[in-house]
Amino acid sequence: MGIHVDYMSVNVSPVQFRHPGFADSVRRAIAESGIGANRLFLEITEGALMTDPKAAEDLLIELRALGVRFAVDDFGTGYSSLSYLRRFPLSVLKIDRSFVADMMNSPHARTIVSAVLSLARELGLVAIAEGVESDAQSHLLAEQGCDLVQGWRYAKAMSPTQFEHAIQTGQLQLDSAQVLLD
């Protein structure tokens, strides 16, 4: 359709992640889609990473060698063991929507968001806030130095056909996310 996206981010369920053929299925998907492996981000929850940390580390290293990058999805709601942040080859921390939703009314949630943003910066990771639904949330996250945001404030979930239509009609515009490609 002539639509170019800088990267593709794919949620991976814990069951998929633990499947013995997962690495091969990722290789096949890269080959079949024609996307460069360096443009693929796999979003994996903390729980999936920590079920078998050694196996997870080996798998991430294997896929990272292809160029695939990884985001910790729903950060702060699972095991929250900070040791894996330096153990695994991660690129992105995604702040869970529950913290984003509460940060306007809860100083504690705001402090957690600020701490995660600081942690991401210090570790050289990109921070993405999930579940942004209002201008106020978006502005507060920008003030705190959040790299990227996602949520209904920008677009509801849509099918590929709806996405193509929204791009073609100008209802949705893509901003370059160079921060993820560096």
OpenMM code with the backbone's topology and positions (N, CA, C; nanometers):
from openmm import Vec3, app, unit

residues = "MET GLY ILE HIS VAL ASP TYR MET SER VAL ASN VAL SER PRO VAL GLN PHE ARG HIS PRO GLY PHE ALA ASP SER VAL ARG ARG ALA ILE ALA GLU SER GLY ILE GLY ALA ASN ARG LEU PHE LEU GLU ILE THR GLU GLY ALA LEU MET THR ASP PRO LYS ALA ALA GLU ASP LEU LEU ILE GLU LEU ARG ALA LEU GLY VAL ARG PHE ALA VAL ASP ASP PHE GLY THR GLY TYR SER SER LEU SER TYR LEU ARG ARG PHE PRO LEU SER VAL LEU LYS ILE ASP ARG SER PHE VAL ALA ASP MET MET ASN SER PRO HIS ALA ARG THR ILE VAL SER ALA VAL LEU SER LEU ALA ARG GLU LEU GLY LEU VAL ALA ILE ALA GLU GLY VAL GLU SER ASP ALA GLN SER HIS LEU LEU ALA GLU GLN GLY CYS ASP LEU VAL GLN GLY TRP ARG TYR ALA LYS ALA MET SER PRO THR GLN PHE GLU HIS ALA ILE GLN THR GLY GLN LEU GLN LEU ASP SER ALA GLN VAL LEU LEU ASP".split()
positions = [
    Vec3(0.0825, -0.1201, 0.0000),
    Vec3(0.0000, 0.0000, 0.0000),
    Vec3(0.0868, 0.1264, 0.0000),
    Vec3(0.2181, 0.1108, 0.0031),
    Vec3(0.3056, 0.2269, 0.0040),
    Vec3(0.3195, 0.2931, 0.1403),
    Vec3(0.2697, 0.2302, 0.2436),
    Vec3(0.2813, 0.2839, 0.3793),
    Vec3(0.4103, 0.2298, 0.4397),
    Vec3(0.4958, 0.3187, 0.4851),
    Vec3(0.6217, 0.2763, 0.5453),
    Vec3(0.6183, 0.3040, 0.6947),
    Vec3(0.6499, 0.2031, 0.7720),
    Vec3(0.6645, 0.2216, 0.9160),
    Vec3(0.8101, 0.1924, 0.9513),
    Vec3(0.8631, 0.2683, 1.0463),
    Vec3(1.0034, 0.2525, 1.0820),
    Vec3(1.0313, 0.1223, 1.1562),
    Vec3(0.9334, 0.0756, 1.2316),
    Vec3(0.9515, -0.0489, 1.3042),
    Vec3(0.8159, -0.1127, 1.3276),
    Vec3(0.8185, -0.2406, 1.3624),
    Vec3(0.6970, -0.3148, 1.3935),
    Vec3(0.7159, -0.3754, 1.5316),
    Vec3(0.6198, -0.3515, 1.6181),
    Vec3(0.6235, -0.4042, 1.7542),
    Vec3(0.5147, -0.5097, 1.7676),
    Vec3(0.5532, -0.6260, 1.8206),
    Vec3(0.4614, -0.7388, 1.8281),
    Vec3(0.4562, -0.7902, 1.9719),
    Vec3(0.3352, -0.8007, 2.0269),
    Vec3(0.3176, -0.8600, 2.1593),
    Vec3(0.3386, -1.0104, 2.1498),
    Vec3(0.4132, -1.0640, 2.2451),
    Vec3(0.4391, -1.2070, 2.2510),
    Vec3(0.3811, -1.2594, 2.3815),
    Vec3(0.2956, -1.3592, 2.3728),
    Vec3(0.2379, -1.4164, 2.4949),
    Vec3(0.3424, -1.5030, 2.5643),
    Vec3(0.3275, -1.5226, 2.6956),
    Vec3(0.4199, -1.6124, 2.7660),
    Vec3(0.4226, -1.7528, 2.7072),
    Vec3(0.3079, -1.8009, 2.6616),
    Vec3(0.3020, -1.9351, 2.6016),
    Vec3(0.3849, -1.9380, 2.4733),
    Vec3(0.3704, -1.8366, 2.3888),
    Vec3(0.4507, -1.8302, 2.2659),
    Vec3(0.5996, -1.8232, 2.2994),
    Vec3(0.6333, -1.7388, 2.3945),
    Vec3(0.7733, -1.7161, 2.4294),
    Vec3(0.8394, -1.8450, 2.4786),
    Vec3(0.7670, -1.9276, 2.5526),
    Vec3(0.8232, -2.0510, 2.6070),
    Vec3(0.8195, -2.1678, 2.5084),
    Vec3(0.7524, -2.1512, 2.3960),
    Vec3(0.7407, -2.2602, 2.2984),
    Vec3(0.8786, -2.2918, 2.2401),
    Vec3(0.9135, -2.4204, 2.2299),
    Vec3(1.0470, -2.4572, 2.1810),
    Vec3(1.0773, -2.4074, 2.0387),
    Vec3(0.9762, -2.3881, 1.9573),
    Vec3(0.9982, -2.3433, 1.8201),
    Vec3(0.9857, -2.1929, 1.8007),
    Vec3(0.9842, -2.1169, 1.9105),
    Vec3(0.9610, -1.9725, 1.9000),
    Vec3(1.0662, -1.9019, 1.8148),
    Vec3(1.1933, -1.9296, 1.8375),
    Vec3(1.2990, -1.8621, 1.7604),
    Vec3(1.2840, -1.8916, 1.6115),
    Vec3(1.2531, -2.0164, 1.5776),
    Vec3(1.2336, -2.0512, 1.4362),
    Vec3(1.1133, -1.9790, 1.3773),
    Vec3(1.0053, -1.9654, 1.4555),
    Vec3(0.8875, -1.8951, 1.4032),
    Vec3(0.9184, -1.7468, 1.3813),
    Vec3(1.0014, -1.6878, 1.4658),
    Vec3(1.0416, -1.5477, 1.4453),
    Vec3(1.1255, -1.5366, 1.3180),
    Vec3(1.2197, -1.6292, 1.3001),
    Vec3(1.3010, -1.6277, 1.1768),
    Vec3(1.2120, -1.6385, 1.0525),
    Vec3(1.1148, -1.7308, 1.0558),
    Vec3(1.0232, -1.7472, 0.9419),
    Vec3(0.9426, -1.6205, 0.9168),
    Vec3(0.8916, -1.5594, 1.0242),
    Vec3(0.8110, -1.4370, 1.0095),
    Vec3(0.8943, -1.3246, 0.9480),
    Vec3(1.0193, -1.3136, 0.9879),
    Vec3(1.1083, -1.2114, 0.9303),
    Vec3(1.1280, -1.2379, 0.7816),
    Vec3(1.1559, -1.3625, 0.7482),
    Vec3(1.1788, -1.3981, 0.6070),
    Vec3(1.0535, -1.3778, 0.5225),
    Vec3(0.9381, -1.4208, 0.5734),
    Vec3(0.8138, -1.4111, 0.4969),
    Vec3(0.7652, -1.2673, 0.4814),
    Vec3(0.7868, -1.1853, 0.5845),
    Vec3(0.7374, -1.0474, 0.5788),
    Vec3(0.8316, -0.9546, 0.5039),
    Vec3(0.9591, -0.9917, 0.5006),
    Vec3(1.0573, -0.9053, 0.4356),
    Vec3(1.1016, -0.7878, 0.5220),
    Vec3(1.0558, -0.7807, 0.6456),
    Vec3(1.0966, -0.6723, 0.7351),
    Vec3(1.2386, -0.7009, 0.7841),
    Vec3(1.3192, -0.5964, 0.7944),
    Vec3(1.4520, -0.6142, 0.8517),
    Vec3(1.4396, -0.6505, 0.9984),
    Vec3(1.5176, -0.7476, 1.0431),
    Vec3(1.5100, -0.7912, 1.1826),
    Vec3(1.5348, -0.6757, 1.2782),
    Vec3(1.6153, -0.5789, 1.2376),
    Vec3(1.6437, -0.4632, 1.3240),
    Vec3(1.5236, -0.3701, 1.3371),
    Vec3(1.4204, -0.3936, 1.2585),
    Vec3(1.2993, -0.3124, 1.2674),
    Vec3(1.1890, -0.3840, 1.3457),
    Vec3(1.2215, -0.5001, 1.4016),
    Vec3(1.1236, -0.5793, 1.4761),
    Vec3(1.1500, -0.5678, 1.6252),
    Vec3(1.0471, -0.5300, 1.6997),
    Vec3(1.0509, -0.5275, 1.8455),
    Vec3(0.9515, -0.6305, 1.8969),
    Vec3(0.9981, -0.7172, 1.9834),
    Vec3(0.9090, -0.8133, 2.0469),
    Vec3(0.8816, -0.7654, 2.1879),
    Vec3(0.7535, -0.7538, 2.2224),
    Vec3(0.7112, -0.7084, 2.3548),
    Vec3(0.6828, -0.8301, 2.4407),
    Vec3(0.7588, -0.8407, 2.5506),
    Vec3(0.7522, -0.9568, 2.6370),
    Vec3(0.7286, -0.9106, 2.7804),
    Vec3(0.6386, -0.9765, 2.8507),
    Vec3(0.6094, -0.9371, 2.9888),
    Vec3(0.7202, -0.9839, 3.0831),
    Vec3(0.7273, -0.9157, 3.1970),
    Vec3(0.8242, -0.9536, 3.2997),
    Vec3(0.8061, -1.0996, 3.3405),
    Vec3(0.6814, -1.1418, 3.3567),
    Vec3(0.6532, -1.2780, 3.3980),
    Vec3(0.7087, -1.3807, 3.3013),
    Vec3(0.6972, -1.3549, 3.1722),
    Vec3(0.7501, -1.4478, 3.0716),
    Vec3(0.9016, -1.4563, 3.0813),
    Vec3(0.9656, -1.3444, 3.1084),
    Vec3(1.1117, -1.3430, 3.1191),
    Vec3(1.1604, -1.4172, 3.2432),
    Vec3(1.0847, -1.4057, 3.3514),
    Vec3(1.1326, -1.4575, 3.4800),
    Vec3(1.0876, -1.5998, 3.5109),
    Vec3(1.0044, -1.6602, 3.4271),
    Vec3(0.9628, -1.7986, 3.4502),
    Vec3(1.0844, -1.8911, 3.4470),
    Vec3(1.1704, -1.8717, 3.3463),
    Vec3(1.2971, -1.9459, 3.3356),
    Vec3(1.3998, -1.8463, 3.2844),
    Vec3(1.4605, -1.7693, 3.3740),
    Vec3(1.5499, -1.6606, 3.3327),
    Vec3(1.6651, -1.7041, 3.2426),
    Vec3(1.7245, -1.8201, 3.2668),
    Vec3(1.8372, -1.8651, 3.1838),
    Vec3(1.7903, -1.8952, 3.0425),
    Vec3(1.6786, -1.9659, 3.0290),
    Vec3(1.6246, -1.9958, 2.8959),
    Vec3(1.5838, -1.8664, 2.8252),
    Vec3(1.5239, -1.7736, 2.8996),
    Vec3(1.4852, -1.6449, 2.8412),
    Vec3(1.6078, -1.5693, 2.7919),
    Vec3(1.7116, -1.5666, 2.8748),
    Vec3(1.8344, -1.4968, 2.8360),
    Vec3(1.8940, -1.5575, 2.7091),
    Vec3(1.9016, -1.6891, 2.7026),
    Vec3(1.9563, -1.7562, 2.5844),
    Vec3(1.8746, -1.7240, 2.4596),
    Vec3(1.7420, -1.7268, 2.4731),
    Vec3(1.6542, -1.6972, 2.3599),
    Vec3(1.6699, -1.5522, 2.3138),
    Vec3(1.6726, -1.4595, 2.4089),
    Vec3(1.6887, -1.3182, 2.3725),
    Vec3(1.8229, -1.2938, 2.3045),
    Vec3(1.9262, -1.3557, 2.3540),
    Vec3(2.0589, -1.3394, 2.2922),
    Vec3(2.0593, -1.3956, 2.1507),
    Vec3(1.9963, -1.5110, 2.1326),
    Vec3(1.9879, -1.5725, 1.9997),
    Vec3(1.9150, -1.4813, 1.9007),
    Vec3(1.8002, -1.4268, 1.9427),
    Vec3(1.7227, -1.3405, 1.8535),
    Vec3(1.7883, -1.2037, 1.8373),
    Vec3(1.8526, -1.1539, 1.9406),
    Vec3(1.9226, -1.0253, 1.9320),
    Vec3(2.0356, -1.0335, 1.8297),
    Vec3(2.0988, -1.1519, 1.8178),
    Vec3(2.2050, -1.1716, 1.7186),
    Vec3(2.1525, -1.1524, 1.5757),
    Vec3(2.0223, -1.1763, 1.5564),
    Vec3(1.9600, -1.1520, 1.4256),
    Vec3(1.9319, -1.0043, 1.4033),
    Vec3(1.9277, -0.9263, 1.5132),
    Vec3(1.8944, -0.7848, 1.5059),
    Vec3(1.7637, -0.7492, 1.5734),
    Vec3(1.6871, -0.8497, 1.6158),
    Vec3(1.5588, -0.8269, 1.6826),
    Vec3(1.5844, -0.7557, 1.8152),
    Vec3(1.4922, -0.6638, 1.8509),
    Vec3(1.5037, -0.5937, 1.9788),
    Vec3(1.3818, -0.6239, 2.0660),
    Vec3(1.3948, -0.5912, 2.1946),
    Vec3(1.2938, -0.6349, 2.2902),
    Vec3(1.2472, -0.5223, 2.3798),
    Vec3(1.1175, -0.5271, 2.4099),
    Vec3(1.0562, -0.4340, 2.5039),
    Vec3(0.9975, -0.5145, 2.6189),
    Vec3(1.0148, -0.4631, 2.7408),
    Vec3(0.9483, -0.5234, 2.8562),
    Vec3(0.8117, -0.4579, 2.8653),
    Vec3(0.7086, -0.5367, 2.8397),
    Vec3(0.5716, -0.4873, 2.8390),
    Vec3(0.5162, -0.4872, 2.9823),
    Vec3(0.4305, -0.3897, 3.0109),
    Vec3(0.3634, -0.3789, 3.1412),
    Vec3(0.4635, -0.3698, 3.2565),
    Vec3(0.5711, -0.2952, 3.2361),
    Vec3(0.6764, -0.2881, 3.3375),
    Vec3(0.6203, -0.2390, 3.4702),
    Vec3(0.6603, -0.3068, 3.5760),
    Vec3(0.6203, -0.2684, 3.7100),
    Vec3(0.5050, -0.3479, 3.7661),
    Vec3(0.4452, -0.4353, 3.6861),
    Vec3(0.3298, -0.5106, 3.7350),
    Vec3(0.3603, -0.6577, 3.7591),
    Vec3(0.4759, -0.7022, 3.7136),
    Vec3(0.5107, -0.8438, 3.7279),
    Vec3(0.6096, -0.8633, 3.8400),
    Vec3(0.7155, -0.9304, 3.8076),
    Vec3(0.8161, -0.9637, 3.9073),
    Vec3(0.8929, -0.8405, 3.9549),
    Vec3(0.9101, -0.7445, 3.8671),
    Vec3(0.9805, -0.6204, 3.8987),
    Vec3(1.1187, -0.6448, 3.9588),
    Vec3(1.1839, -0.7505, 3.9176),
    Vec3(1.3209, -0.7746, 3.9587),
    Vec3(1.4112, -0.6900, 3.8700),
    Vec3(1.4782, -0.5971, 3.9308),
    Vec3(1.5604, -0.5057, 3.8524),
    Vec3(1.6843, -0.5735, 3.7954),
    Vec3(1.7209, -0.6887, 3.8470),
    Vec3(1.8414, -0.7551, 3.7982),
    Vec3(1.8302, -0.7927, 3.6506),
    Vec3(1.7094, -0.8250, 3.6034),
    Vec3(1.6978, -0.8653, 3.4633),
    Vec3(1.7178, -0.7474, 3.3682),
    Vec3(1.7051, -0.6261, 3.4168),
    Vec3(1.7248, -0.5116, 3.3291),
    Vec3(1.8688, -0.5023, 3.2790),
    Vec3(1.9614, -0.5530, 3.3566),
    Vec3(2.0994, -0.5528, 3.3094),
    Vec3(2.1401, -0.6883, 3.2539),
    Vec3(2.0639, -0.7919, 3.2874),
    Vec3(2.0971, -0.9272, 3.2427),
    Vec3(2.0539, -0.9529, 3.0987),
    Vec3(1.9367, -0.9040, 3.0627),
    Vec3(1.8805, -0.9312, 2.9310),
    Vec3(1.9116, -0.8182, 2.8337),
    Vec3(1.9242, -0.8485, 2.7039),
    Vec3(1.9520, -0.7444, 2.6037),
    Vec3(1.8233, -0.6698, 2.5651),
    Vec3(1.7821, -0.5775, 2.6496),
    Vec3(1.6571, -0.5049, 2.6303),
    Vec3(1.6818, -0.3700, 2.5648),
    Vec3(1.5795, -0.3170, 2.4990),
    Vec3(1.5868, -0.1854, 2.4355),
    Vec3(1.4829, -0.0880, 2.4893),
    Vec3(1.3691, -0.1409, 2.5361),
    Vec3(1.2545, -0.0576, 2.5704),
    Vec3(1.1907, -0.1031, 2.7012),
    Vec3(1.1482, -0.0061, 2.7834),
    Vec3(1.0621, -0.0320, 2.8980),
    Vec3(0.9275, 0.0319, 2.8692),
    Vec3(0.8207, -0.0449, 2.8800),
    Vec3(0.6867, 0.0077, 2.8590),
    Vec3(0.6186, 0.0208, 2.9946),
    Vec3(0.5908, 0.1433, 3.0350),
    Vec3(0.5281, 0.1705, 3.1638),
    Vec3(0.3819, 0.1271, 3.1573),
    Vec3(0.3441, 0.0437, 3.2505),
    Vec3(0.2089, -0.0116, 3.2501),
    Vec3(0.1025, 0.0976, 3.2595),
    Vec3(-0.0047, 0.0748, 3.1877),
    Vec3(-0.1159, 0.1701, 3.1799),
    Vec3(-0.1769, 0.2016, 3.3156),
    Vec3(-0.1703, 0.1091, 3.4109),
    Vec3(-0.2300, 0.1353, 3.5418),
    Vec3(-0.1604, 0.2534, 3.6105),
    Vec3(-0.0301, 0.2659, 3.5955),
    Vec3(0.0421, 0.3789, 3.6545),
    Vec3(0.0091, 0.5087, 3.5807),
    Vec3(-0.0012, 0.4997, 3.4478),
    Vec3(-0.0338, 0.6175, 3.3665),
    Vec3(-0.1744, 0.6669, 3.4010),
    Vec3(-0.2686, 0.5742, 3.4156),
    Vec3(-0.4068, 0.6120, 3.4463),
    Vec3(-0.4179, 0.6814, 3.5811),
    Vec3(-0.3383, 0.6377, 3.6782),
    Vec3(-0.3479, 0.6926, 3.8135),
    Vec3(-0.2606, 0.8147, 3.8386),
    Vec3(-0.1672, 0.8456, 3.7486),
    Vec3(-0.0684, 0.9486, 3.7798),
    Vec3(-0.1258, 1.0894, 3.7920),
    Vec3(-0.2413, 1.1155, 3.7360),
    Vec3(-0.2990, 1.2499, 3.7458),
    Vec3(-0.3572, 1.2755, 3.8849),
    Vec3(-0.3986, 1.1689, 3.9542),
    Vec3(-0.4637, 1.1836, 4.0842),
    Vec3(-0.3834, 1.1269, 4.2002),
    Vec3(-0.2776, 1.0553, 4.1689),
    Vec3(-0.2013, 0.9885, 4.2745),
    Vec3(-0.0551, 1.0307, 4.2712),
    Vec3(-0.0094, 1.0988, 4.3746),
    Vec3(0.1331, 1.1345, 4.3802),
    Vec3(0.2224, 1.0096, 4.3794),
    Vec3(0.1730, 0.8994, 4.4357),
    Vec3(0.2519, 0.7760, 4.4368),
    Vec3(0.2694, 0.7216, 4.2956),
    Vec3(0.1629, 0.7178, 4.2180),
    Vec3(0.1717, 0.6702, 4.0799),
    Vec3(0.2624, 0.7617, 3.9988),
    Vec3(0.2506, 0.8926, 4.0201),
    Vec3(0.3359, 0.9897, 3.9505),
    Vec3(0.4835, 0.9655, 3.9848),
    Vec3(0.5115, 0.9359, 4.1107),
    Vec3(0.6484, 0.9077, 4.1535),
    Vec3(0.7008, 0.7804, 4.0881),
    Vec3(0.6164, 0.6780, 4.0785),
    Vec3(0.6574, 0.5535, 4.0135),
    Vec3(0.6884, 0.5776, 3.8666),
    Vec3(0.6033, 0.6522, 3.7974),
    Vec3(0.6270, 0.6835, 3.6559),
    Vec3(0.7584, 0.7593, 3.6417),
    Vec3(0.7794, 0.8587, 3.7254),
    Vec3(0.9027, 0.9364, 3.7213),
    Vec3(1.0246, 0.8476, 3.7461),
    Vec3(1.0141, 0.7566, 3.8416),
    Vec3(1.1251, 0.6666, 3.8728),
    Vec3(1.1552, 0.5723, 3.7564),
    Vec3(1.0518, 0.5196, 3.6930),
    Vec3(1.0728, 0.4303, 3.5790),
    Vec3(1.1363, 0.5066, 3.4633),
    Vec3(1.0913, 0.6298, 3.4393),
    Vec3(1.1512, 0.7109, 3.3336),
    Vec3(1.2983, 0.7369, 3.3622),
    Vec3(1.3310, 0.7678, 3.4854),
    Vec3(1.4693, 0.7909, 3.5243),
    Vec3(1.5522, 0.6636, 3.5083),
    Vec3(1.4989, 0.5529, 3.5519),
    Vec3(1.5659, 0.4245, 3.5397),
    Vec3(1.5945, 0.3928, 3.3925),
    Vec3(1.4950, 0.4113, 3.3073),
    Vec3(1.5129, 0.3853, 3.1645),
    Vec3(1.6241, 0.4733, 3.1073),
    Vec3(1.6214, 0.6029, 3.1402),
    Vec3(1.7254, 0.6945, 3.0907),
    Vec3(1.8643, 0.6491, 3.1337),
    Vec3(1.8784, 0.6166, 3.2616),
    Vec3(2.0094, 0.5781, 3.3152),
    Vec3(2.0602, 0.4474, 3.2550),
    Vec3(1.9712, 0.3595, 3.2166),
    Vec3(2.0100, 0.2320, 3.1559),
    Vec3(2.0196, 0.2390, 3.0035),
    Vec3(1.9905, 0.3562, 2.9472),
    Vec3(1.9968, 0.3717, 2.8018),
    Vec3(1.8835, 0.3027, 2.7290),
    Vec3(1.7692, 0.2893, 2.7961),
    Vec3(1.6522, 0.2262, 2.7360),
    Vec3(1.5503, 0.3322, 2.6963),
    Vec3(1.4748, 0.3043, 2.5929),
    Vec3(1.3646, 0.3907, 2.5527),
    Vec3(1.2472, 0.3630, 2.6453),
    Vec3(1.1792, 0.4683, 2.6910),
    Vec3(1.0607, 0.4541, 2.7761),
    Vec3(0.9363, 0.4851, 2.6942),
    Vec3(0.8399, 0.3955, 2.7011),
    Vec3(0.7111, 0.4142, 2.6342),
    Vec3(0.6018, 0.4033, 2.7402),
    Vec3(0.5160, 0.5031, 2.7477),
    Vec3(0.4028, 0.5006, 2.8404),
    Vec3(0.2815, 0.4433, 2.7681),
    Vec3(0.2215, 0.3414, 2.8280),
    Vec3(0.1032, 0.2782, 2.7706),
    Vec3(-0.0231, 0.3409, 2.8278),
    Vec3(-0.1298, 0.3384, 2.7498),
    Vec3(-0.2603, 0.3760, 2.8014),
    Vec3(-0.2829, 0.5247, 2.8176),
    Vec3(-0.2166, 0.6062, 2.7372),
    Vec3(-0.2375, 0.7510, 2.7453),
    Vec3(-0.3733, 0.7838, 2.6828),
    Vec3(-0.4604, 0.8463, 2.7633),
    Vec3(-0.5964, 0.8738, 2.7178),
    Vec3(-0.6320, 1.0212, 2.7194),
    Vec3(-0.5449, 1.1066, 2.7746),
    Vec3(-0.5819, 1.2482, 2.7833),
    Vec3(-0.4632, 1.3379, 2.7496),
    Vec3(-0.4957, 1.4622, 2.7141),
    Vec3(-0.3914, 1.5614, 2.6899),
    Vec3(-0.3092, 1.5847, 2.8161),
    Vec3(-0.3750, 1.5856, 2.9323),
    Vec3(-0.3046, 1.6099, 3.0585),
    Vec3(-0.1996, 1.5017, 3.0838),
    Vec3(-0.2353, 1.3770, 3.0606),
    Vec3(-0.1383, 1.2682, 3.0767),
    Vec3(-0.0225, 1.2859, 2.9792),
    Vec3(-0.0560, 1.3149, 2.8552),
    Vec3(0.0458, 1.3325, 2.7517),
    Vec3(0.1428, 1.4447, 2.7880),
    Vec3(0.0898, 1.5566, 2.8350),
    Vec3(0.1745, 1.6714, 2.8720),
    Vec3(0.2623, 1.6393, 2.9922),
    Vec3(0.2064, 1.5739, 3.0923),
    Vec3(0.2846, 1.5393, 3.2110),
    Vec3(0.3972, 1.4429, 3.1745),
    Vec3(0.3682, 1.3464, 3.0911),
    Vec3(0.4714, 1.2522, 3.0477),
    Vec3(0.5803, 1.3230, 2.9674),
    Vec3(0.5405, 1.4162, 2.8830),
    Vec3(0.6395, 1.4936, 2.8064),
    Vec3(0.7274, 1.5755, 2.9001),
    Vec3(0.6664, 1.6380, 2.9996),
    Vec3(0.7432, 1.7166, 3.0980),
    Vec3(0.8434, 1.6294, 3.1730),
    Vec3(0.8077, 1.5041, 3.1954),
    Vec3(0.8953, 1.4130, 3.2680),
    Vec3(0.9989, 1.3457, 3.1773),
    Vec3(0.9938, 1.3764, 3.0472),
    Vec3(1.0939, 1.3238, 2.9548),
    Vec3(1.0647, 1.1862, 2.9000),
    Vec3(0.9388, 1.1478, 2.8947),
    Vec3(0.9025, 1.0185, 2.8379),
    Vec3(0.9301, 1.0206, 2.6879),
    Vec3(0.9968, 0.9165, 2.6369),
    Vec3(1.0359, 0.9126, 2.4964),
    Vec3(0.9168, 0.9012, 2.4018),
    Vec3(0.8285, 0.8053, 2.4298),
    Vec3(0.7148, 0.7782, 2.3421),
    Vec3(0.5926, 0.7438, 2.4261),
    Vec3(0.4747, 0.7651, 2.3683),
    Vec3(0.3498, 0.7304, 2.4339),
    Vec3(0.2607, 0.6559, 2.3359),
    Vec3(0.1691, 0.5797, 2.3918),
    Vec3(0.0686, 0.5143, 2.3078),
    Vec3(-0.0607, 0.5072, 2.3866),
    Vec3(-0.1701, 0.5041, 2.3154),
    Vec3(-0.2981, 0.4913, 2.3832),
    Vec3(-0.4111, 0.5525, 2.3045),
    Vec3(-0.5288, 0.5451, 2.3626),
    Vec3(-0.6499, 0.5913, 2.2960),
    Vec3(-0.6487, 0.7414, 2.2695),
    Vec3(-0.5662, 0.8158, 2.3358),
    Vec3(-0.5526, 0.9590, 2.3082),
    Vec3(-0.5152, 0.9799, 2.1612),
    Vec3(-0.4482, 0.8808, 2.1050),
    Vec3(-0.3983, 0.8918, 1.9671),
    Vec3(-0.4781, 0.8068, 1.8695),
    Vec3(-0.5124, 0.6852, 1.9088),
    Vec3(-0.5929, 0.5988, 1.8211),
    Vec3(-0.6396, 0.4766, 1.8987),
    Vec3(-0.7574, 0.4311, 1.8671),
    Vec3(-0.8081, 0.3057, 1.9221),
    Vec3(-0.7428, 0.1914, 1.8441),
    Vec3(-0.7506, 0.0711, 1.8985),
    Vec3(-0.7018, -0.0465, 1.8263),
    Vec3(-0.7798, -0.0590, 1.6959),
    Vec3(-0.7098, -0.1006, 1.5912),
    Vec3(-0.7755, -0.1132, 1.4609),
    Vec3(-0.7162, -0.2290, 1.3821),
    Vec3(-0.7957, -0.2771, 1.2887),
    Vec3(-0.7513, -0.3859, 1.2010),
    Vec3(-0.6531, -0.3287, 1.0982),
    Vec3(-0.5779, -0.4150, 1.0303),
    Vec3(-0.4887, -0.3646, 0.9248),
    Vec3(-0.5622, -0.2832, 0.8177),
    Vec3(-0.6808, -0.3264, 0.7805),
    Vec3(-0.7582, -0.2536, 0.6795),
    Vec3(-0.7973, -0.1150, 0.7313),
    Vec3(-0.8417, -0.1078, 0.8570),
    Vec3(-0.8764, 0.0221, 0.9158),
    Vec3(-0.7534, 0.1121, 0.9251),
    Vec3(-0.6395, 0.0538, 0.9599),
    Vec3(-0.5154, 0.1294, 0.9691),
    Vec3(-0.4781, 0.1890, 0.8332),
    Vec3(-0.4820, 0.1070, 0.7283),
    Vec3(-0.4503, 0.1551, 0.5938),
    Vec3(-0.5444, 0.2689, 0.5537),
    Vec3(-0.6733, 0.2514, 0.5807),
    Vec3(-0.7710, 0.3541, 0.5471),
    Vec3(-0.7434, 0.4842, 0.6234),
    Vec3(-0.7130, 0.4724, 0.7526),
    Vec3(-0.6862, 0.5917, 0.8342),
    Vec3(-0.5629, 0.6663, 0.7844),
    Vec3(-0.4626, 0.5940, 0.7403),
    Vec3(-0.3422, 0.6582, 0.6858),
    Vec3(-0.3746, 0.7241, 0.5522),
    Vec3(-0.4409, 0.6525, 0.4639),
    Vec3(-0.4706, 0.7032, 0.3299),
    Vec3(-0.5618, 0.8252, 0.3323),
    Vec3(-0.6529, 0.8316, 0.4283),
    Vec3(-0.7460, 0.9442, 0.4348),
    Vec3(-0.6927, 1.0598, 0.5195),
    Vec3(-0.5774, 1.0396, 0.5835),
    Vec3(-0.5197, 1.1453, 0.6659),
    Vec3(-0.5761, 1.1523, 0.8069),
    Vec3(-0.6651, 1.0584, 0.8431),
    Vec3(-0.7190, 1.0555, 0.9800),
    Vec3(-0.6104, 1.0218, 1.0811),
    Vec3(-0.5079, 0.9509, 1.0366),
    Vec3(-0.3966, 0.9109, 1.1220),
    Vec3(-0.2680, 0.9400, 1.0471),
    Vec3(-0.1741, 1.0007, 1.1169),
    Vec3(-0.0441, 1.0287, 1.0569),
    Vec3(0.0627, 0.9626, 1.1407),
    Vec3(0.1622, 0.9090, 1.0739),
    Vec3(0.2712, 0.8427, 1.1438),
    Vec3(0.3831, 0.9423, 1.1676),
    Vec3(0.4308, 0.9460, 1.2922),
    Vec3(0.5488, 1.0241, 1.3248),
    Vec3(0.6668, 0.9299, 1.3224),
    Vec3(0.7778, 0.9769, 1.2729),
    Vec3(0.8972, 0.8942, 1.2702),
    Vec3(0.9430, 0.8673, 1.4131),
    Vec3(0.9738, 0.7438, 1.4404),
    Vec3(1.0191, 0.7063, 1.5751),
    Vec3(1.1686, 0.6755, 1.5712),
    Vec3(1.2446, 0.7715, 1.5266),
    Vec3(1.3902, 0.7537, 1.5155),
    Vec3(1.4523, 0.7114, 1.6477),
    Vec3(1.3932, 0.7501, 1.7577),
    Vec3(1.4500, 0.7175, 1.8875),
    Vec3(1.4647, 0.5660, 1.9042),
    Vec3(1.3793, 0.4879, 1.8406),
    Vec3(1.3879, 0.3431, 1.8508),
    Vec3(1.4879, 0.2842, 1.7542),
    Vec3(1.5232, 0.3578, 1.6503),
    Vec3(1.6076, 0.3012, 1.5458),
    Vec3(1.7544, 0.3328, 1.5653),
    Vec3(1.7868, 0.4180, 1.6563),
    Vec3(1.9272, 0.4543, 1.6749),
    Vec3(2.0078, 0.3404, 1.7322),
] * unit.nanometer
topology = app.Topology()
chain = topology.addChain("A")
for resn in residues:
    res = topology.addResidue(resn, chain)
    for name in ("N", "CA", "C"):
        topology.addAtom(name, app.Element.getBySymbol(name[0]), res)
